[in-house]
């Protein structure tokens, strides 16, 4: 017999624990911890620290500052993800040095029509 929802189970954390995914798992874990702790710390330290005491509603300003912190964390995570080296690019570079006779196929605006 199968348990309910067993057909919906994916690989889960076992994929992140593989050696080739170690850096991704570390970055994801660090970003997750930052997403939890930094906005909470920012909110309470700016609220209780009277950073926005001069405003009429310091709780709203503290919450707004926490939202800015969340957006900064997301932006940094996306920036790091886009700037990391791709395995495919590295493999293509190695293959390109081995076989310089055949150019890569033309795509998009550079494609030559043959019809």
C-alpha positions in Angstrom: 0.0 0.0 0.0 1.1 3.6 -0.6 0.6 6.5 1.6 -1.4 9.5 0.6 0.6 11.9 -1.5 3.5 9.5 -2.0 3.3 10.0 -5.7 4.0 13.7 -5.3 7.2 13.3 -3.4 10.3 14.6 -5.2 13.9 14.2 -4.5 13.8 16.8 -1.7 17.0 17.6 0.2 18.9 14.7 -1.3 19.5 16.8 -4.5 21.0 19.7 -2.4 23.3 17.3 -0.5 25.0 16.1 -3.7 28.6 17.2 -4.1 28.0 19.3 -7.3 25.2 21.2 -5.5 27.2 22.0 -2.4 27.8 25.7 -3.2 24.2 26.2 -4.3 23.0 24.7 -1.0 25.3 26.9 1.0 24.2 30.0 -0.7 20.5 29.0 -0.4 20.9 28.3 3.3 22.7 31.5 3.9 20.1 33.5 2.0 17.3 31.7 3.9 18.8 32.6 7.2 19.3 36.2 6.1 15.7 36.4 4.9 14.5 35.3 8.3 16.8 37.0 10.8 17.8 40.3 9.1 14.3 41.8 8.6 13.3 40.8 12.1 16.4 42.3 13.6 16.0 45.4 11.5 12.4 45.9 12.5 12.9 45.5 16.2 16.2 47.4 16.4 14.8 50.4 14.5 11.5 50.3 16.4 12.9 49.9 19.9 16.0 51.9 19.1 13.8 54.9 18.4 15.3 55.3 14.9 12.0 56.6 13.6 10.7 58.2 16.8 10.4 61.6 15.1 7.7 60.2 12.7 4.1 59.8 13.6 4.1 56.1 13.0 7.4 54.4 13.9 6.1 50.9 13.5 5.2 51.5 9.8 8.6 53.1 9.1 10.3 50.1 10.8 8.3 47.7 8.8 9.2 49.6 5.6 12.9 49.5 6.5 12.5 45.7 7.0 10.9 45.4 3.5 13.9 47.3 2.0 16.3 44.9 3.7 14.4 41.9 2.2 14.6 43.5 -1.2 18.3 44.0 -0.8 18.8 40.4 0.2 16.8 39.2 -2.8 18.7 41.5 -5.2 22.1 40.3 -3.9 21.0 36.6 -4.1 19.9 37.1 -7.7 23.1 39.0 -8.6 25.3 36.3 -7.2 23.2 33.6 -9.0 23.5 35.3 -12.3 27.3 35.9 -12.0 28.3 32.4 -11.0 30.1 30.2 -13.5 28.0 27.9 -15.5 29.1 24.3 -15.9 27.9 24.3 -19.5 30.0 27.3 -20.4 33.1 25.7 -19.0 32.4 22.5 -20.9 31.8 24.4 -24.1 35.0 26.4 -23.6 37.0 23.1 -23.2 35.3 21.6 -26.3 35.8 24.8 -28.2 39.6 24.6 -27.7 39.6 21.0 -28.8 37.6 21.5 -32.0 38.1 24.9 -33.7 37.1 23.8 -37.2 33.3 23.9 -36.7 31.8 27.2 -35.7 28.7 27.2 -33.5 25.3 27.3 -35.2 23.9 30.7 -36.0 20.7 31.6 -34.1 18.2 34.5 -34.0 19.0 37.5 -36.1 22.3 35.9 -37.3 20.6 32.8 -38.7 20.9 32.5 -42.5 17.7 31.5 -44.2 17.9 28.7 -46.8 14.4 28.7 -48.1 
